Amino acid sequence: MQAEREREAKRYRSQTDKERTIVLADAEQSDQKLRGEGDATATRIYAEAYGKDPELYRFVRSLHSYELFLGKRSTLLLSADSPLLRYLGGPRPEGDKLPVGEKVAPKVTTTGAHE
C-alpha cells in the first residue's frame, strides 16, 4: 500500500514537473517575442524622430554615452562652452545650432565611485 502511494506521488510529481517546464518554456518564448516587437517599435520610433531632427539624435547619443561611463555618484565638470551645458541650460535659441559634423560630447572629468 505504501509503495503504491509512493509510485502515485512520483507520477504526479513527474507530470507536474513536465507541465511546469512547458509553461516556463512558453512564457520564455512569449517574453522573447514581445521584447523583439517592443525593440522593433522603439527602433522605428527613434529612426523617425532622428530623421526629423539629427541634432536630437546627437544629443540622445551623447546622453547615452554619459549614462554608460558615469556612475550615480560621479561628478561631472563641464566647460562654460560645453554643448551639454547649453542643452541643460534651457531651450536653445534658433541661431545657436551646432554644425552638422560637430560632436556634442564635452570633455568630462569624473570623481567618486562608479556603480
N, C-alpha and C positions, 0 to 999 in steps of 0.2 A: 504494500500500500504506500509506504514512504517512498520507495523507488519510483513508483508510478507518478506520484505528485512532483517529485524532483524532475522527472522527464518532461512532465507537462509544463512546469515552471521554466525549464530550459528552453522548451519550444516557444513559449510566449516571449521570453527574453530575446530569443533569436529573431522572431518575427518583428518585435518592437525595434530592435537594433536595425534591421533591414529597412523598415519603414522610416526610421529616423534618418538613416543615410540617404534615402531617396528624397525626403523632404528637404534636407540640407543641401543636396546637390541641385534640386530645383530652385531653391532660394538663391543659391550662389549664381546659377545661370541667369535668373531673373535680375539679380543685382548687377551683374556684368552688362547685361543688355541695357538696363535703364541708365547705368553710368555712361555707356557708349553713346546712347541717344542724347543724354544731357551734355556730354562733351561736344558732340556734333552741333547741337543747338548753340552752345556757348561760342564755339568757333565761328559759326555762321554770323552770329550777332556781333562778335568782335570784328570780324572781317568787314561787315557792313559799316560799323561805326568808324573803324580805322580808315576805310576807303573814303569816307566823307571828310575825315579830319586827321591827316597824317601826324599833326602835332600831338593830338590825343594819344596816338599810338606811341610816339616817342616818350611822352610823359608817363603813360602807364607802364611801359617797358622799364623806364628808369625807377619807378616806384617798386616794381617787382625786383629789380636788382638790389635796391636798398633792403627790401624785406629779406632777401637771401643772405646778405652778408652782415646785416646789423642785428644784434640781439635786442631783447626787450630792455636791457639795462644799459644800452650803448649811448654815448654822447655823440652827436653829430655837429661838427663845426663847418659852417658854410661861409664862403667869402661873400662880401657885400654884393658882388655882381653875379652870384650864383643863379643859374636859371631856376633851380629848385626853390631857392628863396623867393624869387619873383613869383613862382607859382603859388607858394604857400602864403605870400603876402596879400593875395586877393586877386580879383579879376584883372586881367592884363589889358591895357589899352590896345586898341586895334593896331596901332603902329608899332607895338612892342613885340612883334612876332620874331621867332628865331628863323634864321635862314634854313632852308630845307636840309642841308647837309650837316648842320651844327648839332653836336651832341648835347643832350640835356644834363647828363650826369656831371655834377661838380666834383672837385677833389674832396675827399672825405677823410676825416681822422676819427677813429673810434677809440673809446676807452671803456673799461668796465668788462664785466663777464659777459660772454656771449652765451645765449641759451638756445 
